[in-house]
Amino acid sequence: MKIVLDRPRCEGHGLCEESAPQLMHLDDEGELVLDREDVTDAGDVAAATGAVRVCPVAALRLA
């Protein structure tokens, strides 16, 4: 499974980072950085799914 970020849509709210800090973080400018795009571990898949769900602008999806 892969996390896909629609960068122009992301507004840097940080809710995804709270849900999946092991997979992504906001940099010093408030831009989302995916630390890992590919997720295979069940715990990481659950965290990625949660991050997708909490994004208020639907900037993340799983493929």
N, C-alpha and C positions, 0 to 999 in steps of 0.2 A: 504494500500500500504506500502511496506517496502523498505528501502534503503539497498542495498547490496554492500559491499566494498570488492574488490579483493585486499587485503592488499599487497601482493607481487608485484602487478602491479603498485600500487600508488607510484609516485615519489615526492609527496609533493609540487606540483606547487602552490597550494592554490587558484586556480581559483574557485573551488567548494565552498570553504569557503567564498569567495567574493559573490557568488550567493546565498548562503543559510547559513548565519552566525548563524541563529537561530537553525540550525540543525546539524552543524558540525564546527570543528575548528582544526587548526594545533597546536599540543602541542609544548613544548620547544625544542624537538628534530626534529621537522618538520614532525611528524607522524600525519596522519589524525585521528581524534577522532570523532565518530558519537555520538552526544549528544542525538539524538533520531533516532532510526531506523524506527519506525512505524510512518507514516504520514497519517492523515485523513483529516485535515483541508484543504480547497481548496487553501489557500495561501501557506501552507507548501508543498502541492503537486506541486504547480507551482514552488516554490523555488527548490524543490528536482529535478524536471524535468530539470530546468535550470542548476543545478549543474552537472547532468549527461551529459548534452549536451556540457558543456564547458570543461570537463575533457579531456586533450590532449592525455591521454594514456588509456582511456576507463576503468578506475578502478572502476567506479560506475555504477550501474544499478538499475532499479526499478522492484520489483517483486510483 
